[in-house]
Amino acid sequence: MKWRNQLLALFCLLVFAAFGVVYFQQWVLQKPFGIVLFIGEGLAPGRLAVTRVYAGGADSRLAMDTLEHLALLRNYSNNFATPDSAAAATAIATGVKVNNHAIGINGEGKPLTNILELARERGRATGLITNTNLTDATAAAFYARTPDENHREEIAQALGENSKIDIVLGGGGADFLPKTKGGSRSDQRDLILEMQRNGCELVRTKAELEAVPRWRRPKLLGIFSNAEMSFSDQVEARGEQPSLADMVRRAIELLQFNPGGYVLVVDNGLMRKAAQENNGERALAETIELDRAVATAQRYVGDKSTVIVAGDTAIGGMNLNGFPFRKDTGVALLGLNSAGDPWLTWATGPNGKRSYGAAKLANESVPSASPNLPTQPTQGETQEPAAFFTASGENTVDDMIALGSGRGTEALQGSIDSTKLFEILKNDL
């Protein structure tokens, strides 16, 4: 009789322990309903301070400053100390370091599972937003697999044929259209039409995006430009296009009706493009666009959600130099200071002088080697000069920054590997 009582007591203890574990997981450690990952291309730690000054003065605060947790990301690829966009984004999307130029495959060419695929397996709705081409490396890391990021037709085909992402918004329509319809595809396939036939609703303008009813969960494809979307200062072109914040708001409104929650990935690729062009004003304006989109997400996701903002790879080496006044903002930081020196400078890019290394050789002895390279800076040398000429701003060896709030983001502290972001997101699913 005694051993029976002991067994009964043990059974009751195990049942109670199991109930406690379930209670702890379901009520104490409840998974976030919404998960939003922002990738700011070129968002190195130094960019934050310069953006604050440009946006509102040295003592202003960004929406990103309100995120509770922060870490430096150790950022390198499988084969280089400096990752390119493909390797940097794949590390975040899959948690695996890959070779430069590779998207979604490891060093042996084996496919990797990305966070949006895992989210779908867990019953979550998914969304992907970019303000550049949907086939650019950063966005493609969340749905495609290829050894070369330049295989744009193949990447577009992966989105058109195999992707199960619920909401896809961005530019780069030419990669989905045949040449006979103003696109760039040599196989003459109209992937947009094929996606429509498979149940995707197509929107082309801001007005059409706003008109999508928020009470239903659509399979939505937004293509707002044949190439990259317009910069925020290109007012006329932007009139028909949604801003990054517009796309984030609409995506959250539509995804939140899935009872299993959602994961949304948002890429600001125009930050990279501006940095590559040595255009400091646009680089800072697009960083502010990212910050507005983060603020929008914070308003719409609700309290039981996770928001993470991360950089991918540093570009161009921009610095704000000298001694601007504490309240100086905007155009006051462009051009030259009172001493005649430039406020903003770059390390590399098209604003540099062609006076060294391979660039000098190409200029003096092998002009046919690079016929498409500019022979003069694209902007006045005295405005935002670069120390050395390169066709576009070069990626640099820098730690990146990650900020976050919500469940799981307490792991963002100190110095962590960029692949840790994938682990944080995976644990939140």
Disulfide bonds with the S-S distance in Angstrom:
none
